[in-house]
Amino acid sequence: QVQLVESGGGLVQAGGTLRLSCAGSGVTGTFTAMGWHRQAPGKQREFVATLSSAGGTNYADSVKSRFTISGDMEKNTVYLDFDRAEPEDTAIYYCTADTWIRDYWGQGTQVTVSS
């Protein structure tokens, strides 16, 4: 059974830094991609960033210059580094992972950016 466990959420001041981590387990082999989505209060869930097994990255325009996704796909681990956090980044952040058959989601971790 595939599981994704996020950690590192919490409270950060505007302009500050934070790192989210996600560890995947239970997959046969490795994921084809891992990434992050988020859902802010009263808003729909949205894409944040993704890392492919080939090392390619993709970001939402709203975070492109401030967030960095990295990881070790051989260990099914992915990170999201916040820089210059903004109150608009306040959301529940979900780790995601893709296989050729389906995608998986973690339970989410809350990030709150105070102004």
KOLBAKOL-561986 format. One record per residue (C-alpha): residue in one letter; z, y, x. Coordinates in pm, 1 decimal. Example, Ala and Ser with C-alpha at 12.3 -4.5 7.8 and 13.67 -1.06 7.14 Angstrom:
<recs>
+------+----------+----------+----------+
| code |       c3 |       c2 |       c1 |
+------+----------+----------+----------+
|    A |    780.0 |   -450.0 |   1230.0 |
|    S |    714.0 |   -106.0 |   1367.0 |
+------+----------+----------+----------+
</recs>
This chain:
<recs>
+------+----------+----------+----------+
| code |       c3 |       c2 |       c1 |
+------+----------+----------+----------+
|    Q |      0.0 |      0.0 |      0.0 |
|    V |   -109.3 |    330.3 |    150.1 |
|    Q |    157.5 |    597.0 |    180.6 |
|    L |    140.8 |    955.7 |    304.7 |
|    V |    467.8 |   1124.3 |    393.8 |
|    E |    479.5 |   1498.6 |    451.7 |
|    S |    750.1 |   1686.5 |    639.9 |
|    G |    814.5 |   2032.9 |    776.0 |
|    G |    811.3 |   2241.3 |    462.4 |
|    G |   1067.8 |   2510.0 |    396.1 |
|    L |   1124.2 |   2882.8 |    400.6 |
|    V |    942.4 |   3111.0 |    643.1 |
|    Q |    923.6 |   3485.8 |    666.3 |
|    A |    594.9 |   3666.4 |    625.2 |
|    G |    420.4 |   3683.4 |    959.6 |
|    G |    601.3 |   3375.1 |   1083.0 |
|    T |    492.6 |   3028.5 |   1189.7 |
|    L |    546.5 |   2681.7 |   1048.2 |
|    R |    420.8 |   2331.0 |   1110.6 |
|    L |    361.5 |   2066.1 |    847.2 |
|    S |    328.5 |   1703.0 |    945.8 |
|    C |    188.8 |   1404.9 |    761.1 |
|    A |    215.7 |   1041.1 |    859.8 |
|    G |      3.1 |    779.2 |    691.1 |
|    S |     77.4 |    410.6 |    671.5 |
|    G |    -43.4 |     97.1 |    501.0 |
|    V |   -414.5 |    156.3 |    560.0 |
|    T |   -633.4 |   -112.2 |    711.4 |
|    G |   -778.8 |     59.4 |   1015.8 |
|    T |   -793.3 |    436.8 |   1007.8 |
|    F |   -878.8 |    701.1 |    754.7 |
|    T |  -1220.4 |    868.2 |    759.0 |
|    A |  -1052.5 |   1205.9 |    715.2 |
|    M |   -712.4 |   1359.5 |    660.9 |
|    G |   -626.1 |   1703.3 |    535.4 |
|    W |   -425.8 |   1936.1 |    318.8 |
|    H |   -444.3 |   2083.8 |    -27.9 |
|    R |   -197.1 |   2318.8 |   -191.9 |
|    Q |    -89.8 |   2429.9 |   -536.6 |
|    A |     70.6 |   2767.2 |   -589.9 |
|    P |    283.2 |   2841.7 |   -897.3 |
|    G |     62.9 |   2888.9 |  -1202.0 |
|    K |   -256.0 |   2809.9 |  -1011.2 |
|    Q |   -485.5 |   2514.5 |   -971.1 |
|    R |   -465.1 |   2287.3 |   -672.4 |
|    E |   -696.4 |   2404.3 |   -393.4 |
|    F |   -840.8 |   2277.9 |    -66.5 |
|    V |   -682.7 |   2408.4 |    254.5 |
|    A |   -817.7 |   2217.8 |    553.9 |
|    T |   -952.9 |   1882.6 |    663.2 |
|    L |   -990.6 |   1687.7 |    987.0 |
|    S |  -1249.6 |   1412.4 |   1017.1 |
|    S |  -1222.1 |   1097.6 |   1222.9 |
|    A |  -1496.2 |   1244.4 |   1444.0 |
|    G |  -1278.4 |   1547.2 |   1514.4 |
|    G |  -1456.0 |   1796.1 |   1292.8 |
|    T |  -1251.3 |   2052.2 |   1102.9 |
|    N |  -1308.1 |   2256.7 |    790.8 |
|    Y |  -1097.4 |   2534.3 |    640.1 |
|    A |  -1070.3 |   2735.3 |    323.7 |
|    D |  -1176.5 |   3095.0 |    382.8 |
|    S |   -830.2 |   3217.5 |    289.2 |
|    V |   -666.3 |   3037.1 |    582.2 |
|    K |   -946.8 |   3004.3 |    836.5 |
|    S |   -815.2 |   3260.6 |   1085.7 |
|    R |   -446.8 |   3173.5 |   1042.1 |
|    F |   -405.5 |   2796.7 |   1000.9 |
|    T |   -492.8 |   2518.9 |   1243.5 |
|    I |   -534.3 |   2154.4 |   1151.0 |
|    S |   -490.7 |   1890.1 |   1417.3 |
|    G |   -389.6 |   1530.1 |   1442.8 |
|    D |   -426.3 |   1185.1 |   1586.4 |
|    M |   -655.5 |    989.2 |   1361.1 |
|    E |   -588.6 |    670.4 |   1557.5 |
|    K |   -226.1 |    704.8 |   1447.7 |
|    N |   -311.1 |    832.3 |   1097.3 |
|    T |   -121.3 |   1154.9 |   1160.6 |
|    V |   -222.4 |   1509.6 |   1076.3 |
|    Y |    -59.3 |   1849.5 |   1122.3 |
|    L |   -107.5 |   2193.9 |    975.7 |
|    D |      9.2 |   2490.4 |   1181.9 |
|    F |     68.2 |   2818.4 |   1004.6 |
|    D |     31.8 |   3145.0 |   1191.0 |
|    R |     88.6 |   3485.7 |   1033.6 |
|    A |    214.0 |   3328.0 |    710.9 |
|    E |    163.9 |   3535.3 |    396.8 |
|    P |    354.0 |   3531.6 |     65.9 |
|    E |     29.4 |   3409.6 |    -92.6 |
|    D |     67.3 |   3089.4 |    111.7 |
|    T |    369.5 |   2993.3 |    -99.5 |
|    A |    281.4 |   2660.3 |   -258.1 |
|    I |    340.3 |   2289.2 |   -261.0 |
|    Y |    132.1 |   2143.9 |     21.2 |
|    Y |    -14.1 |   1796.8 |    -22.6 |
|    C |   -137.8 |   1572.6 |    252.2 |
|    T |   -460.9 |   1392.6 |    168.3 |
|    A |   -640.0 |   1102.2 |    332.1 |
|    D |   -979.2 |    947.6 |    264.6 |
|    T |  -1116.7 |    599.0 |    308.5 |
|    W |  -1465.2 |    476.3 |    221.9 |
|    I |  -1327.8 |    353.1 |   -109.4 |
|    R |  -1091.9 |    623.8 |   -234.7 |
|    D |   -868.6 |    911.8 |   -140.5 |
|    Y |   -489.6 |    923.6 |   -128.5 |
|    W |   -233.5 |   1198.0 |   -182.5 |
|    G |    120.1 |   1251.2 |    -60.6 |
|    Q |    408.2 |   1367.5 |   -278.2 |
|    G |    391.4 |   1722.2 |   -144.3 |
|    T |    620.5 |   1953.4 |     47.6 |
|    Q |    725.9 |   2301.4 |    -62.1 |
|    V |    646.6 |   2600.5 |    155.3 |
|    T |    790.7 |   2937.4 |     59.3 |
|    V |    691.0 |   3254.1 |    243.9 |
|    S |    928.3 |   3543.5 |    188.4 |
|    S |    805.5 |   3901.2 |    206.2 |
+------+----------+----------+----------+
</recs>
